[in-house]
Amino acid sequence: MKHKLSISCSKSNLLKIRHFVADQLVSINLSEVELHKLVLAVDEVCANLIIHSNHCNPTKKIDVIIDLIGSEQIQFTIKDKGISFDLNKYQEPSMNEIVSSGRKGGVGLILVKRIMDKIEFSTEKNYNICRLTKNLGK
Amino acid sequence: MVKIDTISEDNYHLIQVNGEIDASSSIELDAALKEASENTSKILIDLTSLEYISSAGLGVFISYLEELKKKEVSLVIFGLKEKVHEVFEILGLQHLMNIVETKEEAVKAVNEA
């Protein structure tokens, strides 16, 4: 069963994205903490795409697709046409590096990696695609 | 989205955060922390009514850790809901920040620091 939200690249839309994800996952028997973590992971990816890939340009859109695969797996697909992200070039900073630098960013993708079981970035037909997979019961 | 109130108590500043902090609202937390860090050496953050925090909000807290240490400003956070506490724990922030359950514990901790 797939659910899709197409929304413009504005930071103020992050709340709508979070509500969409939470609403679609309500049928699954997740704890409040688990649900919150999944919503967070999608929010982090969308915030990165809105801010860094699309420079908060409201004429650009991102698609969020939620695919409930039986009762065992959830797949989130986030598509956009902005600047693509190369996961292979991403080096996860240590918390010590982030703290000592005093910078405000840098922990979003760490959260996504620790929450999800699989993260894939690809490019298909002019779309950048980020696919997040969560195996339930883990 | 988020409502932040700063209350000046006897010897500390209490910052109450209500609602949700994400990439669109973290700037307000940043402003509140900046102001408190310039005007007091003891800061309490009440997260009892915080329903959501993303990396943007966590990043604000993290960005002040070194500066507060240098300025000898103590910061204690309290009242985290389980779902919010979990996010702090995923990053191991409980080892980098002083996080307690109640305001009473927070007041004690900030005065002992």
gemmi code that builds the backbone of each chain (N, CA, C; Angstrom):
import gemmi

chains = {
    "A": [
        ("MET", (0.843, -1.183, 0.000), (0.000, 0.000, 0.000), (0.891, 1.251, 0.000)),
        ("LYS", (0.727, 2.090, -1.047), (1.587, 3.271, -1.158), (0.796, 4.552, -0.893)),
        ("HIS", (1.476, 5.495, -0.262), (0.871, 6.802, 0.000), (1.870, 7.851, -0.460)),
        ("LYS", (1.370, 8.898, -1.119), (2.291, 9.898, -1.662), (1.886, 11.325, -1.295)),
        ("LEU", (2.887, 12.103, -0.947), (2.682, 13.537, -0.705), (3.653, 14.289, -1.612)),
        ("SER", (3.127, 15.241, -2.367), (3.972, 16.091, -3.197), (3.859, 17.502, -2.631)),
        ("ILE", (5.004, 18.101, -2.296), (4.930, 19.363, -1.552), (6.073, 20.295, -1.953)),
        ("SER", (5.846, 21.595, -1.851), (6.858, 22.548, -2.299), (7.997, 22.681, -1.279)),
        ("CYS", (9.144, 23.144, -1.768), (10.369, 23.176, -0.963), (10.433, 24.395, -0.054)),
        ("SER", (9.627, 24.360, 0.968), (9.637, 25.423, 1.966), (9.817, 24.759, 3.337)),
        ("LYS", (10.658, 25.357, 4.185), (10.898, 24.762, 5.505), (9.609, 24.678, 6.332)),
        ("SER", (8.687, 25.607, 6.052), (7.430, 25.594, 6.819), (6.578, 24.357, 6.484)),
        ("ASN", (6.925, 23.659, 5.387), (6.175, 22.449, 5.026), (6.655, 21.200, 5.772)),
        ("LEU", (7.728, 21.328, 6.538), (8.237, 20.153, 7.268), (7.181, 19.615, 8.239)),
        ("LEU", (6.421, 20.534, 8.824), (5.368, 20.099, 9.761), (4.323, 19.253, 9.027)),
        ("LYS", (3.936, 19.693, 7.804), (2.955, 18.929, 7.016), (3.516, 17.556, 6.653)),
        ("ILE", (4.798, 17.510, 6.336), (5.442, 16.229, 5.997), (5.397, 15.298, 7.207)),
        ("ARG", (5.690, 15.843, 8.384), (5.678, 15.007, 9.597), (4.264, 14.484, 9.881)),
        ("HIS", (3.275, 15.342, 9.696), (1.891, 14.892, 9.918), (1.502, 13.818, 8.912)),
        ("PHE", (1.922, 13.989, 7.656), (1.628, 12.995, 6.618), (2.223, 11.632, 7.005)),
        ("VAL", (3.475, 11.633, 7.393), (4.140, 10.370, 7.742), (3.446, 9.726, 8.947)),
        ("ALA", (3.194, 10.524, 9.971), (2.554, 9.981, 11.183), (1.162, 9.436, 10.862)),
        ("ASP", (0.418, 10.147, 10.016), (-0.942, 9.704, 9.675), (-0.929, 8.371, 8.928)),
        ("GLN", (0.033, 8.211, 8.018), (0.079, 6.974, 7.226), (0.540, 5.772, 8.056)),
        ("LEU", (1.309, 6.050, 9.098), (1.854, 4.948, 9.896), (0.962, 4.578, 11.079)),
        ("VAL", (-0.163, 5.279, 11.187), (-1.008, 5.060, 12.360), (-1.594, 3.644, 12.375)),
        ("SER", (-1.728, 3.039, 11.175), (-2.314, 1.698, 11.100), (-1.349, 0.615, 11.604)),
        ("ILE", (-0.084, 0.980, 11.675), (0.907, 0.003, 12.154), (1.027, 0.142, 13.661)),
        ("ASN", (1.216, -0.967, 14.290), (1.256, -0.929, 15.746), (2.652, -0.563, 16.246)),
        ("LEU", (2.982, 0.726, 16.118), (4.299, 1.185, 16.568), (4.157, 1.911, 17.900)),
        ("SER", (5.205, 1.833, 18.706), (5.178, 2.616, 19.942), (5.352, 4.089, 19.576)),
        ("GLU", (5.010, 4.970, 20.506), (5.149, 6.404, 20.257), (6.609, 6.756, 19.963)),
        ("VAL", (7.529, 6.085, 20.672), (8.954, 6.373, 20.487), (9.410, 5.940, 19.092)),
        ("GLU", (8.992, 4.745, 18.654), (9.382, 4.247, 17.329), (8.802, 5.107, 16.219)),
        ("LEU", (7.531, 5.454, 16.362), (6.870, 6.304, 15.362), (7.605, 7.654, 15.253)),
        ("HIS", (7.927, 8.210, 16.402), (8.625, 9.491, 16.454), (9.969, 9.421, 15.725)),
        ("LYS", (10.676, 8.302, 15.865), (11.981, 8.139, 15.221), (11.848, 8.057, 13.700)),
        ("LEU", (10.831, 7.350, 13.227), (10.635, 7.235, 11.774), (10.253, 8.594, 11.176)),
        ("VAL", (9.360, 9.304, 11.872), (8.957, 10.635, 11.422), (10.198, 11.550, 11.376)),
        ("LEU", (11.035, 11.433, 12.394), (12.257, 12.242, 12.466), (13.182, 11.961, 11.280)),
        ("ALA", (13.389, 10.684, 10.967), (14.310, 10.328, 9.875), (13.836, 10.921, 8.545)),
        ("VAL", (12.539, 10.845, 8.284), (11.998, 11.402, 7.035), (12.136, 12.926, 7.050)),
        ("ASP", (11.834, 13.535, 8.184), (11.960, 14.989, 8.344), (13.394, 15.446, 8.066)),
        ("GLU", (14.373, 14.676, 8.551), (15.782, 15.045, 8.365), (16.163, 15.039, 6.889)),
        ("VAL", (15.754, 13.987, 6.188), (16.081, 13.901, 4.758), (15.388, 15.035, 3.999)),
        ("CYS", (14.109, 15.247, 4.295), (13.360, 16.304, 3.608), (13.958, 17.681, 3.896)),
        ("ALA", (14.357, 17.927, 5.140), (14.962, 19.231, 5.487), (16.244, 19.439, 4.689)),
        ("ASN", (17.058, 18.384, 4.581), (18.299, 18.485, 3.794), (18.002, 18.799, 2.338)),
        ("LEU", (17.018, 18.101, 1.774), (16.687, 18.310, 0.360), (16.110, 19.711, 0.140)),
        ("ILE", (15.237, 20.136, 1.044), (14.621, 21.460, 0.894), (15.688, 22.564, 1.002)),
        ("ILE", (16.557, 22.438, 2.013), (17.524, 23.513, 2.281), (18.738, 23.445, 1.346)),
        ("HIS", (19.372, 22.279, 1.294), (20.653, 22.191, 0.565), (20.492, 21.871, -0.923)),
        ("SER", (19.544, 21.001, -1.254), (19.416, 20.614, -2.666), (18.548, 21.574, -3.457)),
        ("ASN", (17.604, 22.209, -2.772), (16.658, 23.073, -3.492), (16.630, 24.522, -2.981)),
        ("HIS", (17.540, 24.833, -2.060), (17.701, 26.213, -1.560), (16.385, 26.877, -1.164)),
        ("CYS", (15.500, 26.102, -0.567), (14.208, 26.617, -0.069), (13.403, 27.328, -1.169)),
        ("ASN", (13.527, 26.858, -2.386), (12.801, 27.462, -3.508), (11.394, 26.852, -3.577)),
        ("PRO", (10.365, 27.643, -3.243), (9.012, 27.077, -3.173), (8.424, 26.653, -4.518)),
        ("THR", (9.116, 27.014, -5.614), (8.616, 26.547, -6.921), (9.096, 25.114, -7.202)),
        ("LYS", (10.058, 24.649, -6.391), (10.541, 23.267, -6.526), (9.719, 22.361, -5.609)),
        ("LYS", (9.643, 21.091, -5.990), (8.828, 20.150, -5.193), (9.621, 18.925, -4.767)),
        ("ILE", (9.194, 18.352, -3.675), (9.703, 17.025, -3.318), (8.503, 16.096, -3.136)),
        ("ASP", (8.739, 14.844, -3.453), (7.706, 13.824, -3.267), (8.118, 12.902, -2.124)),
        ("VAL", (7.176, 12.615, -1.258), (7.427, 11.647, -0.175), (6.463, 10.479, -0.379)),
        ("ILE", (7.014, 9.298, -0.582), (6.179, 8.119, -0.837), (6.424, 7.095, 0.277)),
        ("ILE", (5.354, 6.646, 0.856), (5.468, 5.651, 1.929), (4.896, 4.339, 1.429)),
        ("ASP", (5.694, 3.299, 1.527), (5.274, 1.987, 1.035), (5.313, 0.991, 2.202)),
        ("LEU", (4.126, 0.575, 2.605), (4.052, -0.409, 3.687), (4.100, -1.795, 3.050)),
        ("ILE", (5.193, -2.489, 3.273), (5.380, -3.794, 2.644), (5.016, -4.866, 3.672)),
        ("GLY", (3.765, -5.306, 3.581), (3.268, -6.266, 4.568), (3.359, -5.676, 5.958)),
        ("SER", (3.615, -6.531, 6.908), (3.753, -6.033, 8.275), (5.203, -6.054, 8.705)),
        ("GLU", (6.084, -6.266, 7.716), (7.492, -6.468, 8.072), (8.413, -5.312, 7.732)),
        ("GLN", (8.014, -4.509, 6.772), (8.948, -3.493, 6.296), (8.224, -2.212, 5.864)),
        ("ILE", (8.885, -1.098, 6.114), (8.382, 0.187, 5.606), (9.481, 0.794, 4.740)),
        ("GLN", (9.075, 1.282, 3.576), (10.033, 1.956, 2.714), (9.555, 3.394, 2.467)),
        ("PHE", (10.453, 4.326, 2.705), (10.168, 5.732, 2.438), (11.011, 6.138, 1.231)),
        ("THR", (10.350, 6.692, 0.219), (11.088, 7.168, -0.958), (10.874, 8.676, -1.064)),
        ("ILE", (11.980, 9.406, -1.109), (11.886, 10.865, -1.183), (12.573, 11.299, -2.478)),
        ("LYS", (11.806, 11.958, -3.353), (12.299, 12.301, -4.682), (12.336, 13.811, -4.866)),
        ("ASP", (13.374, 14.286, -5.538), (13.423, 15.703, -5.885), (14.261, 15.876, -7.143)),
        ("LYS", (14.297, 17.109, -7.651), (15.082, 17.386, -8.855), (16.170, 18.416, -8.560)),
        ("GLY", (16.572, 18.520, -7.325), (17.594, 19.499, -6.948), (18.995, 18.945, -7.146)),
        ("ILE", (19.925, 19.528, -6.388), (21.324, 19.087, -6.477), (21.435, 17.727, -5.798)),
        ("SER", (22.026, 16.771, -6.516), (22.053, 15.410, -5.960), (23.081, 15.285, -4.839)),
        ("PHE", (22.841, 14.321, -3.965), (23.723, 14.071, -2.820), (24.473, 12.761, -3.046)),
        ("ASP", (25.787, 12.820, -2.852), (26.589, 11.613, -3.058), (26.959, 11.010, -1.697)),
        ("LEU", (26.252, 9.957, -1.352), (26.484, 9.307, -0.051), (27.908, 8.757, 0.065)),
        ("ASN", (28.474, 8.382, -1.095), (29.829, 7.812, -1.074), (30.879, 8.834, -0.630)),
        ("LYS", (30.557, 10.108, -0.858), (31.517, 11.155, -0.482), (31.276, 11.657, 0.943)),
        ("TYR", (30.210, 11.160, 1.565), (29.867, 11.620, 2.912), (30.716, 10.896, 3.955)),
        ("GLN", (31.416, 11.675, 4.738), (32.182, 11.102, 5.841), (31.537, 11.549, 7.138)),
        ("GLU", (31.083, 10.566, 7.896), (30.371, 10.906, 9.131), (31.331, 11.542, 10.127)),
        ("PRO", (31.030, 12.775, 10.564), (31.906, 13.409, 11.552), (31.686, 12.779, 12.931)),
        ("SER", (32.708, 12.855, 13.775), (32.520, 12.356, 15.136), (31.809, 13.441, 15.937)),
        ("MET", (31.167, 13.056, 17.026), (30.498, 14.046, 17.867), (31.516, 15.046, 18.420)),
        ("ASN", (32.731, 14.562, 18.731), (33.767, 15.462, 19.242), (34.097, 16.558, 18.236)),
        ("GLU", (34.172, 16.158, 16.951), (34.471, 17.142, 15.900), (33.364, 18.190, 15.822)),
        ("ILE", (32.122, 17.709, 15.891), (30.984, 18.626, 15.778), (30.945, 19.577, 16.978)),
        ("VAL", (31.148, 19.026, 18.172), (31.100, 19.857, 19.390), (32.213, 20.901, 19.359)),
        ("SER", (33.431, 20.480, 19.036), (34.546, 21.427, 19.086), (34.462, 22.484, 17.989)),
        ("SER", (33.795, 22.145, 16.885), (33.674, 23.136, 15.800), (32.639, 24.210, 16.127)),
        ("GLY", (31.707, 23.883, 17.032), (30.680, 24.859, 17.403), (29.642, 25.091, 16.312)),
        ("ARG", (29.649, 24.230, 15.293), (28.689, 24.444, 14.204), (27.328, 23.859, 14.572)),
        ("LYS", (26.307, 24.339, 13.871), (24.944, 23.932, 14.225), (24.443, 22.727, 13.434)),
        ("GLY", (25.089, 22.438, 12.330), (24.609, 21.319, 11.511), (25.508, 20.108, 11.635)),
        ("GLY", (25.104, 19.048, 10.974), (26.000, 17.898, 10.879), (25.517, 16.630, 11.542)),
        ("VAL", (24.401, 16.700, 12.271), (23.961, 15.474, 12.952), (22.718, 14.845, 12.312)),
        ("GLY", (22.135, 15.508, 11.325), (20.903, 14.983, 10.721), (21.072, 13.620, 10.080)),
        ("LEU", (22.092, 13.509, 9.243), (22.293, 12.229, 8.544), (22.755, 11.132, 9.509)),
        ("ILE", (23.436, 11.539, 10.574), (23.835, 10.551, 11.599), (22.569, 9.942, 12.211)),
        ("LEU", (21.593, 10.796, 12.500), (20.331, 10.301, 13.071), (19.643, 9.337, 12.103)),
        ("VAL", (19.580, 9.738, 10.822), (18.906, 8.895, 9.820), (19.586, 7.528, 9.737)),
        ("LYS", (20.917, 7.540, 9.715), (21.658, 6.276, 9.594), (21.437, 5.369, 10.807)),
        ("ARG", (21.287, 5.992, 11.967), (21.109, 5.173, 13.182), (19.676, 4.706, 13.369)),
        ("ILE", (18.733, 5.397, 12.740), (17.321, 5.017, 12.888), (16.928, 3.978, 11.839)),
        ("MET", (17.370, 4.189, 10.604), (16.942, 3.322, 9.509), (17.864, 2.109, 9.351)),
        ("ASP", (17.345, 1.057, 8.704), (18.169, -0.122, 8.452), (18.962, 0.018, 7.161)),
        ("LYS", (18.437, 0.818, 6.231), (19.130, 0.958, 4.949), (18.848, 2.351, 4.367)),
        ("ILE", (19.884, 2.985, 3.833), (19.718, 4.272, 3.150), (20.352, 4.156, 1.775)),
        ("GLU", (19.603, 4.496, 0.748), (20.149, 4.441, -0.615), (19.867, 5.771, -1.316)),
        ("PHE", (20.859, 6.289, -2.015), (20.669, 7.468, -2.853), (20.929, 7.045, -4.304)),
        ("SER", (20.065, 7.462, -5.201), (20.280, 7.139, -6.614), (19.694, 8.248, -7.482)),
        ("THR", (19.961, 8.171, -8.773), (19.384, 9.134, -9.724), (18.692, 8.345, -10.827)),
        ("GLU", (17.418, 8.653, -11.035), (16.650, 7.968, -12.071), (15.772, 8.975, -12.794)),
        ("LYS", (15.881, 9.022, -14.103), (15.045, 9.898, -14.942), (14.964, 11.320, -14.388)),
        ("ASN", (16.098, 11.949, -14.195), (16.196, 13.338, -13.702), (15.765, 13.515, -12.243)),
        ("TYR", (15.379, 12.463, -11.594), (15.009, 12.562, -10.178), (16.149, 12.043, -9.298)),
        ("ASN", (16.404, 12.767, -8.220), (17.260, 12.213, -7.168), (16.334, 11.435, -6.247)),
        ("ILE", (16.756, 10.238, -5.930), (15.892, 9.401, -5.100), (16.634, 8.965, -3.841)),
        ("CYS", (16.009, 9.212, -2.711), (16.537, 8.718, -1.437), (15.556, 7.679, -0.931)),
        ("ARG", (16.048, 6.489, -0.713), (15.160, 5.421, -0.245), (15.615, 4.964, 1.146)),
        ("LEU", (14.690, 5.059, 2.090), (14.966, 4.642, 3.470), (14.164, 3.387, 3.774)),
        ("THR", (14.813, 2.393, 4.304), (14.106, 1.150, 4.624), (14.191, 0.868, 6.114)),
        ("LYS", (13.047, 0.526, 6.682), (13.019, 0.136, 8.100), (12.355, -1.226, 8.220)),
        ("ASN", (13.086, -2.159, 8.768), (12.503, -3.470, 9.046), (11.810, -3.403, 10.397)),
        ("LEU", (10.562, -3.771, 10.406), (9.818, -3.695, 11.673), (10.170, -4.883, 12.558)),
        ("GLY", (9.972, -4.680, 13.820), (10.273, -5.760, 14.766), (11.725, -5.782, 15.145)),
        ("LYS", (12.488, -4.745, 14.695), (13.911, -4.680, 15.058), (14.121, -3.660, 16.165)),
    ],
    "B": [
        ("MET", (4.214, 26.596, 16.038), (5.316, 25.617, 15.958), (6.074, 25.511, 17.282)),
        ("VAL", (6.770, 26.613, 17.635), (7.463, 26.582, 18.920), (7.240, 27.905, 19.662)),
        ("LYS", (7.115, 27.790, 20.971), (6.965, 28.979, 21.801), (8.036, 28.878, 22.878)),
        ("ILE", (8.843, 29.903, 22.967), (9.942, 29.868, 23.936), (9.818, 31.060, 24.889)),
        ("ASP", (9.786, 30.764, 26.176), (9.723, 31.814, 27.192), (10.979, 31.735, 28.056)),
        ("THR", (11.558, 32.883, 28.317), (12.708, 32.916, 29.224), (12.306, 33.662, 30.491)),
        ("ILE", (12.496, 32.985, 31.613), (12.132, 33.583, 32.900), (13.406, 33.757, 33.720)),
        ("SER", (13.576, 34.954, 34.233), (14.757, 35.213, 35.050), (14.422, 34.897, 36.503)),
        ("GLU", (14.981, 33.818, 37.022), (14.722, 33.422, 38.410), (15.837, 33.992, 39.297)),
        ("ASP", (15.871, 33.577, 40.563), (16.834, 34.127, 41.521), (18.258, 34.209, 40.988)),
        ("ASN", (18.812, 33.045, 40.649), (20.212, 33.054, 40.196), (20.419, 32.266, 38.908)),
        ("TYR", (19.328, 32.046, 38.189), (19.462, 31.361, 36.897), (18.385, 31.833, 35.930)),
        ("HIS", (18.608, 31.533, 34.663), (17.591, 31.801, 33.639), (16.913, 30.482, 33.294)),
        ("LEU", (15.585, 30.519, 33.283), (14.818, 29.322, 32.924), (14.223, 29.523, 31.534)),
        ("ILE", (14.604, 28.633, 30.607), (14.064, 28.712, 29.241), (13.044, 27.592, 29.069)),
        ("GLN", (11.793, 27.968, 28.842), (10.730, 26.969, 28.654), (10.432, 26.836, 27.164)),
        ("VAL", (10.545, 25.603, 26.677), (10.341, 25.361, 25.241), (9.055, 24.560, 25.056)),
        ("ASN", (8.131, 25.125, 24.289), (6.846, 24.463, 24.056), (6.655, 24.201, 22.565)),
        ("GLY", (6.208, 22.993, 22.214), (5.879, 22.720, 20.814), (6.916, 21.879, 20.102)),
        ("GLU", (7.256, 22.287, 18.885), (8.133, 21.478, 18.047), (9.290, 22.331, 17.514)),
        ("ILE", (10.500, 21.767, 17.582), (11.654, 22.463, 17.025), (12.160, 21.694, 15.819)),
        ("ASP", (12.110, 22.343, 14.661), (12.666, 21.733, 13.453), (13.509, 22.784, 12.729)),
        ("ALA", (13.817, 22.500, 11.468), (14.696, 23.406, 10.719), (14.084, 24.784, 10.524)),
        ("SER", (12.756, 24.877, 10.637), (12.131, 26.186, 10.432), (12.026, 26.988, 11.730)),
        ("SER", (12.195, 26.348, 12.871), (11.983, 27.061, 14.138), (13.197, 27.056, 15.075)),
        ("SER", (14.267, 26.361, 14.685), (15.418, 26.243, 15.590), (16.073, 27.600, 15.854)),
        ("ILE", (15.873, 28.542, 14.962), (16.465, 29.881, 15.124), (15.970, 30.555, 16.412)),
        ("GLU", (14.752, 30.200, 16.822), (14.199, 30.808, 18.038), (14.879, 30.248, 19.293)),
        ("LEU", (15.203, 28.960, 19.250), (15.952, 28.365, 20.365), (17.350, 28.975, 20.421)),
        ("ASP", (17.930, 29.164, 19.254), (19.259, 29.762, 19.158), (19.269, 31.152, 19.800)),
        ("ALA", (18.255, 31.951, 19.470), (18.182, 33.313, 20.004), (18.026, 33.300, 21.520)),
        ("ALA", (17.199, 32.388, 22.032), (16.969, 32.314, 23.481), (18.240, 31.885, 24.219)),
        ("LEU", (18.954, 30.915, 23.653), (20.189, 30.437, 24.288), (21.279, 31.511, 24.235)),
        ("LYS", (21.335, 32.219, 23.122), (22.341, 33.272, 22.968), (22.118, 34.353, 24.024)),
        ("GLU", (20.876, 34.770, 24.163), (20.556, 35.826, 25.117), (20.868, 35.382, 26.546)),
        ("ALA", (20.446, 34.155, 26.882), (20.690, 33.656, 28.244), (22.184, 33.533, 28.520)),
        ("SER", (22.934, 33.040, 27.538), (24.374, 32.826, 27.764), (25.117, 34.144, 27.948)),
        ("GLU", (24.538, 35.224, 27.460), (25.185, 36.537, 27.609), (24.795, 37.223, 28.919)),
        ("ASN", (23.771, 36.692, 29.580), (23.246, 37.399, 30.755), (23.244, 36.616, 32.062)),
        ("THR", (23.663, 35.345, 32.017), (23.674, 34.562, 33.252), (24.740, 33.470, 33.152)),
        ("SER", (25.098, 32.931, 34.309), (26.070, 31.828, 34.283), (25.387, 30.505, 34.591)),
        ("LYS", (24.057, 30.547, 34.765), (23.314, 29.320, 35.044), (22.038, 29.295, 34.196)),
        ("ILE", (21.936, 28.274, 33.349), (20.775, 28.170, 32.456), (20.064, 26.831, 32.666)),
        ("LEU", (18.755, 26.924, 32.887), (17.928, 25.713, 32.973), (17.033, 25.686, 31.732)),
        ("ILE", (16.917, 24.518, 31.109), (16.028, 24.408, 29.948), (14.912, 23.425, 30.297)),
        ("ASP", (13.696, 23.923, 30.272), (12.533, 23.083, 30.581), (11.938, 22.549, 29.270)),
        ("LEU", (12.087, 21.236, 29.059), (11.576, 20.633, 27.814), (10.312, 19.810, 28.067)),
        ("THR", (9.658, 20.062, 29.193), (8.446, 19.314, 29.553), (7.400, 19.345, 28.443)),
        ("SER", (7.279, 20.492, 27.767), (6.245, 20.642, 26.730), (6.817, 20.594, 25.320)),
        ("LEU", (8.012, 20.024, 25.199), (8.595, 19.858, 23.864), (8.106, 18.531, 23.285)),
        ("GLU", (7.430, 18.611, 22.149), (6.847, 17.410, 21.533), (7.734, 16.806, 20.454)),
        ("TYR", (8.650, 17.609, 19.918), (9.458, 17.123, 18.796), (10.725, 17.942, 18.695)),
        ("ILE", (11.842, 17.276, 18.394), (13.080, 18.009, 18.111), (13.826, 17.283, 17.004)),
        ("SER", (14.261, 18.027, 16.004), (15.051, 17.422, 14.930), (16.505, 17.848, 15.102)),
        ("SER", (17.347, 17.446, 14.160), (18.779, 17.745, 14.270), (19.045, 19.248, 14.315)),
        ("ALA", (18.138, 20.026, 13.724), (18.343, 21.482, 13.733), (18.330, 22.008, 15.171)),
        ("GLY", (17.409, 21.503, 15.982), (17.333, 21.915, 17.382), (18.468, 21.333, 18.197)),
        ("LEU", (18.766, 20.069, 17.971), (19.881, 19.439, 18.692), (21.183, 20.152, 18.347)),
        ("GLY", (21.292, 20.539, 17.071), (22.488, 21.242, 16.614), (22.693, 22.561, 17.343)),
        ("VAL", (21.594, 23.225, 17.684), (21.704, 24.479, 18.435), (22.318, 24.195, 19.810)),
        ("PHE", (21.775, 23.191, 20.502), (22.345, 22.833, 21.820), (23.832, 22.498, 21.688)),
        ("ILE", (24.137, 21.643, 20.711), (25.525, 21.183, 20.531), (26.460, 22.354, 20.246)),
        ("SER", (25.980, 23.313, 19.460), (26.846, 24.427, 19.051), (27.244, 25.322, 20.226)),
        ("TYR", (26.484, 25.262, 21.315), (26.791, 26.109, 22.477), (27.675, 25.413, 23.516)),
        ("LEU", (27.874, 24.104, 23.392), (28.564, 23.372, 24.454), (29.969, 23.909, 24.734)),
        ("GLU", (30.743, 24.100, 23.677), (32.118, 24.584, 23.856), (32.146, 26.008, 24.409)),
        ("GLU", (31.278, 26.837, 23.827), (31.250, 28.250, 24.230), (30.854, 28.394, 25.704)),
        ("LEU", (29.841, 27.636, 26.104), (29.375, 27.722, 27.494), (30.456, 27.220, 28.455)),
        ("LYS", (31.155, 26.194, 28.014), (32.239, 25.646, 28.845), (33.313, 26.709, 29.053)),
        ("LYS", (33.684, 27.358, 27.953), (34.722, 28.404, 28.029), (34.279, 29.563, 28.926)),
        ("LYS", (33.001, 29.916, 28.816), (32.486, 31.044, 29.605), (32.069, 30.627, 31.013)),
        ("GLU", (32.253, 29.340, 31.321), (31.876, 28.774, 32.623), (30.396, 29.006, 32.929)),
        ("VAL", (29.596, 28.837, 31.906), (28.132, 28.900, 32.067), (27.627, 27.458, 32.174)),
        ("SER", (26.865, 27.165, 33.233), (26.346, 25.804, 33.351), (24.941, 25.713, 32.769)),
        ("LEU", (24.702, 24.590, 32.089), (23.434, 24.367, 31.395), (22.874, 23.014, 31.844)),
        ("VAL", (21.634, 23.024, 32.305), (20.987, 21.765, 32.701), (19.632, 21.680, 32.008)),
        ("ILE", (19.362, 20.527, 31.425), (18.104, 20.305, 30.711), (17.244, 19.336, 31.517)),
        ("PHE", (15.955, 19.594, 31.579), (15.098, 18.659, 32.315), (13.727, 18.518, 31.657)),
        ("GLY", (13.011, 17.456, 32.067), (11.626, 17.266, 31.657), (11.419, 16.650, 30.283)),
        ("LEU", (12.419, 15.945, 29.761), (12.276, 15.391, 28.418), (11.263, 14.250, 28.388)),
        ("LYS", (10.356, 14.300, 27.407), (9.463, 13.163, 27.172), (10.318, 12.002, 26.646)),
        ("GLU", (9.815, 10.792, 26.789), (10.598, 9.613, 26.390), (11.021, 9.693, 24.921)),
        ("LYS", (10.067, 10.101, 24.051), (10.375, 10.140, 22.613), (11.451, 11.179, 22.298)),
        ("VAL", (11.486, 12.270, 23.051), (12.501, 13.305, 22.844), (13.841, 12.842, 23.435)),
        ("HIS", (13.769, 12.230, 24.601), (14.977, 11.715, 25.263), (15.690, 10.708, 24.375)),
        ("GLU", (14.898, 9.885, 23.686), (15.450, 8.864, 22.789), (16.330, 9.504, 21.702)),
        ("VAL", (15.881, 10.641, 21.182), (16.642, 11.311, 20.116), (17.984, 11.826, 20.660)),
        ("PHE", (17.960, 12.372, 21.875), (19.214, 12.803, 22.514), (20.146, 11.590, 22.691)),
        ("GLU", (19.545, 10.461, 23.064), (20.355, 9.264, 23.329), (20.949, 8.667, 22.063)),
        ("ILE", (20.232, 8.762, 20.951), (20.754, 8.213, 19.690), (22.111, 8.840, 19.376)),
        ("LEU", (22.246, 10.130, 19.704), (23.510, 10.827, 19.433), (24.477, 10.767, 20.610)),
        ("GLY", (24.046, 10.181, 21.716), (24.908, 10.100, 22.899), (25.028, 11.423, 23.636)),
        ("LEU", (24.041, 12.296, 23.443), (24.130, 13.626, 24.057), (24.008, 13.591, 25.576)),
        ("GLN", (23.477, 12.485, 26.110), (23.372, 12.379, 27.570), (24.759, 12.347, 28.214)),
        ("HIS", (25.800, 12.035, 27.388), (27.169, 12.034, 27.920), (27.829, 13.412, 27.809)),
        ("LEU", (27.249, 14.249, 26.970), (27.856, 15.565, 26.720), (27.122, 16.695, 27.434)),
        ("MET", (25.874, 16.412, 27.825), (25.053, 17.456, 28.446), (24.520, 16.958, 29.773)),
        ("ASN", (24.191, 17.905, 30.629), (23.614, 17.546, 31.927), (22.090, 17.460, 31.764)),
        ("ILE", (21.569, 16.230, 31.722), (20.135, 16.026, 31.507), (19.550, 15.321, 32.725)),
        ("VAL", (18.556, 15.947, 33.353), (17.919, 15.346, 34.523), (16.401, 15.309, 34.316)),
        ("GLU", (15.708, 14.668, 35.242), (14.267, 14.472, 35.048), (13.417, 15.665, 35.484)),
        ("THR", (13.682, 16.165, 36.676), (12.775, 17.182, 37.233), (13.449, 18.551, 37.392)),
        ("LYS", (12.604, 19.554, 37.585), (13.119, 20.908, 37.801), (13.924, 20.974, 39.095)),
        ("GLU", (13.450, 20.251, 40.111), (14.160, 20.258, 41.402), (15.595, 19.744, 41.223)),
        ("GLU", (15.701, 18.647, 40.480), (17.043, 18.088, 40.222), (17.886, 19.068, 39.415)),
        ("ALA", (17.227, 19.747, 38.475), (17.946, 20.693, 37.613), (18.466, 21.883, 38.420)),
        ("VAL", (17.632, 22.399, 39.311), (18.045, 23.538, 40.146), (19.238, 23.127, 41.012)),
        ("LYS", (19.138, 21.920, 41.588), (20.224, 21.418, 42.433), (21.516, 21.288, 41.606)),
        ("ALA", (21.359, 20.695, 40.429), (22.534, 20.451, 39.570), (23.184, 21.763, 39.128)),
        ("VAL", (22.373, 22.735, 38.765), (22.943, 23.983, 38.261), (23.613, 24.773, 39.389)),
        ("ASN", (23.128, 24.620, 40.602), (23.737, 25.319, 41.724), (24.994, 24.620, 42.245)),
        ("GLU", (25.092, 23.338, 41.923), (26.286, 22.598, 42.345), (27.405, 22.711, 41.324)),
        ("ALA", (27.031, 23.123, 40.126), (28.019, 23.135, 39.025), (29.067, 24.213, 39.252)),
    ],
}
model = gemmi.Model(1)
for chain_id, residues in chains.items():
    chain = gemmi.Chain(chain_id)
    for i, (resn, *xyz) in enumerate(residues, 1):
        res = gemmi.Residue()
        res.name, res.seqid = resn, gemmi.SeqId(i, " ")
        for name, pos in zip(("N", "CA", "C"), xyz):
            atom = gemmi.Atom()
            atom.name, atom.element = name, gemmi.Element(name[0])
            atom.pos, atom.b_iso = gemmi.Position(*pos), 0.0
            res.add_atom(atom)
        chain.add_residue(res)
    model.add_chain(chain)
structure = gemmi.Structure()
structure.add_model(model)
structure.setup_entities()
